[in-house]
Amino acid sequence: SLFDSGVLEYHITEFELDEWMDSTLAPLKVTALAKALNFSWRVDRPGRVVRCDRIKLGRVLVNLASNAVKFTERGSVE
């Protein structure tokens, strides 16, 4: 509802995507390992810098990855 109202604030920063993904997704690796799933991620170019709201991007990424782990019965999530 905040998005639709136009009240949503963004805090734009620049950061290295691979380091950020490592710290953002590391906790989900524990959950995946508990289900005997392989869990991995990669960035097409190490050291790639992105400019965005890292908190909001983190929420989206964690939500997608958590659902992938939650609904994967066996194998891997990449």
C-alpha distances in whole Angstrom, upper triangle without the diagonal:
4,5,5,6,9,9,9,13,15,19,21,24,27,28,30,28,31,31,27,27,30,29,25,27,30,28,27,31,32,30,31,35,35,34,37,35,35,32,33,31,32,32,34,35,36,35,32,30,26,24,21,18,20,18,15,17,19,16,16,20,20,18,20,23,23,22,25,27,26,27,30,33,36,36,34,31,31
4,5,5,6,6,6,9,12,15,18,21,24,25,28,26,29,29,25,26,29,27,24,26,29,28,27,31,32,30,32,35,35,35,38,35,36,32,32,30,31,30,32,34,34,33,30,28,24,22,18,16,18,15,13,16,17,15,15,19,20,18,20,23,23,23,26,28,27,28,31,34,37,37,35,31,31
4,5,5,7,6,9,11,15,16,20,22,24,26,24,27,28,24,24,28,26,23,25,28,27,27,30,32,30,31,35,35,34,37,34,34,31,31,28,29,28,30,31,32,31,28,26,22,20,16,14,17,15,12,14,16,14,14,17,19,17,19,22,22,22,24,27,26,27,30,33,35,36,33,29,29
4,6,8,8,12,14,18,20,23,26,27,30,28,31,31,28,28,31,30,27,28,31,31,30,33,35,33,34,37,38,37,39,37,37,34,34,31,32,31,32,34,35,34,31,29,25,23,19,18,20,19,15,18,20,18,17,20,22,20,21,25,25,24,27,29,28,29,32,35,37,38,35,32,31
4,5,8,11,14,18,20,23,26,28,31,29,32,33,29,29,33,31,28,30,33,32,32,35,37,35,36,40,40,39,42,40,40,36,36,34,35,33,35,36,37,35,33,30,26,24,20,18,21,20,17,19,22,19,19,23,24,22,24,27,27,27,30,32,31,32,35,38,40,41,38,35,34
4,6,8,11,15,17,20,23,25,28,27,30,31,27,28,31,30,27,29,32,32,31,35,36,35,36,40,40,40,42,39,39,36,35,33,33,31,33,34,34,33,30,27,23,21,17,16,19,18,15,18,20,19,18,22,24,22,24,27,27,27,30,32,32,33,35,39,41,41,38,34,33
4,6,10,13,16,19,23,25,28,27,30,30,26,27,30,29,26,28,31,31,31,34,35,34,36,39,39,39,42,39,39,36,35,33,33,32,33,34,34,33,30,27,24,21,17,15,18,16,14,17,19,18,18,22,23,22,24,27,27,27,30,32,32,33,36,39,41,41,38,35,34
4,7,10,13,16,19,21,24,23,26,26,23,23,27,25,22,24,28,27,27,30,32,31,32,35,36,36,38,36,36,32,31,29,30,28,30,31,31,29,27,24,20,17,14,11,14,13,10,14,16,14,15,18,19,19,21,23,24,24,27,29,29,30,33,36,38,38,35,31,30
4,7,10,13,16,19,22,21,25,24,21,22,25,23,21,24,27,26,27,30,32,31,32,35,36,37,39,36,36,32,31,28,29,27,29,29,29,27,25,22,18,15,12,9,12,11,10,13,15,15,16,19,20,20,22,24,25,26,28,30,30,32,34,37,39,38,35,32,31
4,6,9,13,15,18,18,21,21,18,19,22,21,19,22,24,25,25,28,30,30,31,34,35,35,37,34,34,30,28,26,26,24,26,26,25,23,21,18,14,11,8,6,9,9,8,10,13,13,14,16,18,19,20,22,23,25,26,28,29,31,32,36,37,37,33,29,28
4,7,10,12,16,16,19,19,16,18,21,19,17,21,23,24,25,27,29,29,30,33,34,35,37,34,33,29,28,25,25,23,25,24,24,21,19,16,13,10,7,5,8,8,9,11,13,14,15,17,18,20,21,23,24,26,27,29,30,32,33,37,38,37,33,30,28
4,7,10,13,14,17,17,14,17,20,18,17,20,23,24,25,27,29,30,30,33,35,35,37,34,32,29,27,23,23,20,22,21,21,18,16,13,10,6,5,5,7,9,10,11,13,15,15,17,19,20,21,23,24,26,27,29,30,32,33,37,37,36,32,29,27
4,7,10,11,15,14,12,15,17,16,16,19,21,23,24,26,28,29,30,32,34,35,36,33,31,27,25,22,21,18,20,19,18,15,14,10,8,5,6,6,7,10,12,11,13,16,17,17,19,21,22,23,24,27,27,28,30,32,33,36,37,35,32,28,26
4,7,9,12,12,11,14,16,16,16,18,21,23,24,25,28,29,29,31,33,34,35,32,30,26,24,20,19,16,17,16,15,12,10,6,6,4,7,9,8,12,14,12,14,17,17,17,19,22,22,22,25,27,27,28,31,32,33,36,36,34,30,27,25
4,6,9,8,7,10,12,12,13,16,17,20,21,22,25,26,26,28,30,31,32,29,27,23,20,17,16,13,15,14,12,9,8,5,6,7,8,10,8,12,14,12,12,16,17,15,17,20,21,20,23,25,25,26,28,30,30,34,33,31,28,24,22
4,6,6,6,9,10,11,12,14,16,19,20,20,23,25,24,26,29,30,30,27,24,21,18,15,13,10,12,10,8,6,6,4,6,9,11,13,10,14,16,13,13,17,17,15,17,20,20,19,22,24,24,25,27,29,29,32,31,29,25,22,19
4,6,5,6,9,10,10,12,14,17,17,18,21,22,22,23,26,27,27,24,21,18,15,11,10,7,10,9,8,7,6,6,6,9,10,12,10,13,14,11,11,15,14,12,14,17,17,16,19,21,20,21,24,26,25,28,28,26,22,19,16
4,5,5,6,9,10,10,12,15,16,15,19,20,20,21,24,25,24,21,19,15,12,9,7,6,9,8,6,6,7,9,10,13,14,15,12,15,17,13,13,16,16,13,15,18,17,15,18,21,20,20,23,25,24,27,26,23,20,17,14
4,5,5,6,9,10,11,14,15,15,18,20,20,21,24,25,25,22,20,16,14,11,10,10,13,12,9,8,10,10,11,14,15,15,12,14,16,14,13,16,17,14,15,19,18,17,19,22,21,21,24,26,25,28,27,25,22,19,17
4,5,5,6,8,10,13,14,15,17,19,19,21,23,24,25,22,20,16,14,12,11,11,14,13,11,10,11,10,10,12,12,12,8,10,13,10,9,13,13,11,12,16,16,14,17,20,19,19,22,24,24,27,27,25,21,18,16
4,5,5,6,8,11,11,12,15,16,16,18,20,21,21,19,16,13,11,8,8,9,12,13,11,11,11,12,12,14,14,14,10,12,13,10,8,12,12,9,10,13,13,11,14,17,16,16,19,21,20,23,23,21,18,15,12
4,6,6,6,9,10,10,13,15,15,16,19,20,20,17,15,12,10,8,9,10,14,14,12,12,13,14,15,17,17,17,13,14,16,14,11,14,15,12,12,15,15,13,15,18,17,16,19,22,21,23,23,21,17,15,13
4,6,6,8,10,11,13,15,15,17,19,21,21,19,17,14,13,12,13,13,17,17,15,14,15,15,15,17,16,16,12,12,15,13,10,13,15,12,11,15,16,13,15,18,18,17,20,22,22,25,24,23,20,17,16
4,6,7,8,10,12,13,14,16,18,19,20,18,17,13,12,11,13,13,17,18,16,16,16,16,15,16,15,14,10,10,12,10,7,9,11,8,7,11,12,10,11,15,15,15,17,20,20,23,23,22,18,15,14
4,6,5,7,10,11,11,13,15,16,17,14,13,9,9,8,11,13,16,18,16,17,17,17,17,19,17,16,13,13,14,12,9,11,11,8,7,10,11,8,9,13,12,11,14,17,16,19,19,18,15,12,11
4,5,5,7,10,10,11,13,15,16,14,13,9,9,10,12,15,18,19,17,18,19,19,19,21,20,19,16,16,17,15,12,14,15,12,10,14,14,11,11,15,14,13,15,18,18,20,19,18,15,13,13
4,5,6,7,9,10,12,14,15,14,14,11,12,13,16,18,22,23,21,21,22,22,22,23,22,20,17,16,17,16,12,13,15,12,10,12,14,11,10,14,14,12,14,17,17,19,19,19,16,14,15
4,5,5,6,9,10,11,12,11,11,8,10,11,15,17,21,22,21,22,22,23,22,24,22,21,17,16,17,16,12,13,14,11,8,10,11,8,7,10,10,8,10,13,13,15,15,15,13,11,12
4,5,5,6,9,10,10,9,8,6,8,10,14,17,20,22,20,22,22,23,23,25,24,23,20,19,20,18,15,16,17,13,11,14,14,10,10,13,12,9,12,15,13,15,14,14,11,10,11
4,5,5,6,9,10,10,10,9,11,14,17,20,24,25,23,25,26,27,26,28,27,26,22,21,22,21,17,18,19,16,13,15,16,12,11,14,14,10,12,15,14,15,15,15,13,13,14
4,6,5,7,9,9,10,9,12,15,18,21,25,27,25,27,27,28,27,29,27,26,22,21,22,20,17,17,18,15,12,13,14,11,9,11,11,8,9,12,12,12,13,14,12,11,14
4,5,5,6,5,7,6,10,13,16,20,23,25,24,26,26,27,27,29,27,26,23,22,23,21,18,18,18,15,13,14,13,10,9,11,10,6,8,11,9,10,10,10,8,8,11
4,5,5,5,7,8,11,14,18,21,24,26,25,27,28,29,29,31,30,29,26,25,26,24,21,21,21,18,16,18,17,14,13,15,13,10,12,14,12,12,11,11,10,11,13
4,5,7,10,11,14,18,21,25,28,30,28,30,31,32,32,34,32,31,27,26,27,25,22,22,22,20,17,18,18,15,13,15,14,10,11,14,12,12,11,13,12,13,16
4,5,9,10,14,17,21,24,27,30,29,31,31,32,32,34,32,31,28,27,27,26,23,22,22,20,17,18,17,14,12,13,12,8,9,11,9,8,8,10,10,11,15
4,7,9,13,16,20,24,26,28,27,30,31,32,32,35,33,32,29,29,29,27,24,24,24,21,19,20,19,16,15,16,14,10,12,13,10,9,7,8,9,11,14
4,6,10,13,17,20,23,25,25,27,27,29,29,31,30,30,27,26,26,24,22,22,21,18,17,17,16,13,12,13,11,8,10,11,8,8,6,5,5,7,10
4,7,10,13,17,19,22,21,24,24,27,27,29,29,29,25,26,26,23,21,22,21,18,16,18,16,13,13,15,12,10,13,14,10,11,9,6,4,6,8
4,7,11,14,17,19,19,21,21,23,23,26,25,25,22,22,22,19,17,18,17,14,13,15,13,9,11,13,10,8,12,13,11,13,11,9,6,5,6
4,7,11,13,16,15,17,18,20,20,23,23,23,20,21,21,18,16,18,17,13,13,16,14,10,13,14,12,11,15,16,14,16,14,12,8,7,5
4,7,10,12,12,14,14,16,17,20,20,20,17,19,19,15,14,16,15,11,12,15,13,10,13,15,12,13,16,17,16,18,17,15,11,8,5
4,7,9,8,11,11,14,15,18,19,20,17,19,20,16,15,18,17,13,15,17,15,13,16,18,16,16,20,21,19,22,20,17,14,12,8
4,5,6,9,8,11,12,15,16,18,16,18,19,15,15,18,17,13,16,18,16,15,18,20,18,19,23,23,22,25,24,21,17,15,11
4,7,9,8,12,13,16,18,20,18,21,21,18,18,21,19,16,19,21,19,18,21,23,20,22,25,26,24,27,26,23,19,17,13
4,6,6,9,12,15,17,20,18,22,22,18,19,22,21,18,21,23,21,20,24,25,23,25,28,29,27,30,29,26,22,20,16
4,6,9,12,15,18,20,17,21,22,18,18,22,21,18,20,23,22,20,23,25,24,24,28,29,27,30,29,26,22,20,17
4,6,10,13,16,18,16,19,21,18,18,21,21,19,21,24,23,22,25,27,26,26,29,31,30,33,31,29,25,23,19
4,7,10,13,16,14,18,19,15,16,20,19,17,20,22,21,20,24,26,24,26,29,30,29,32,31,29,25,22,19
4,7,10,13,12,15,16,14,15,19,18,17,19,22,21,21,24,26,25,27,29,31,30,34,33,31,27,24,21
4,6,10,9,13,13,11,13,16,15,14,17,20,19,19,22,24,24,25,28,29,29,33,33,30,27,23,21
4,7,8,12,12,11,13,16,16,15,18,20,20,21,24,25,25,27,29,31,31,35,35,33,29,26,23
4,6,9,9,8,10,13,13,13,16,17,18,19,21,23,24,25,27,29,29,33,34,32,29,25,23
4,6,6,6,9,10,11,12,14,16,17,18,20,22,23,24,26,27,29,32,33,32,28,25,23
4,6,5,6,9,10,10,12,14,15,16,17,20,21,22,23,25,26,30,30,29,26,22,21
4,5,5,6,9,10,10,12,14,15,16,18,20,21,22,24,26,29,30,29,26,22,21
4,5,5,6,9,10,11,13,14,15,17,19,20,21,23,24,28,29,29,25,22,21
4,5,5,6,9,10,11,12,14,16,17,18,20,21,23,26,27,26,23,19,18
4,5,5,6,8,10,10,12,14,15,16,18,20,21,24,25,24,21,17,16
4,6,5,6,9,10,10,12,14,15,16,18,20,23,25,24,21,18,18
4,6,5,6,9,10,11,12,14,15,17,18,22,23,23,20,16,16
4,5,5,6,8,10,11,12,14,15,16,20,21,20,17,13,12
4,5,5,6,8,10,10,12,14,15,18,19,19,16,13,13
4,6,5,6,9,10,10,12,14,17,19,20,17,13,14
4,6,5,6,9,10,11,12,16,17,17,14,11,11
4,5,5,6,8,10,11,14,15,14,12,8,9
4,5,5,6,9,10,13,15,15,13,10,12
4,5,5,6,8,12,14,15,13,10,12
4,6,5,6,10,11,11,9,7,9
4,6,5,8,9,10,8,7,10
4,6,8,10,12,11,10,13
4,6,9,11,11,10,13
4,6,8,8,8,11
4,7,9,10,14
4,7,9,13
4,7,10
4,6
4
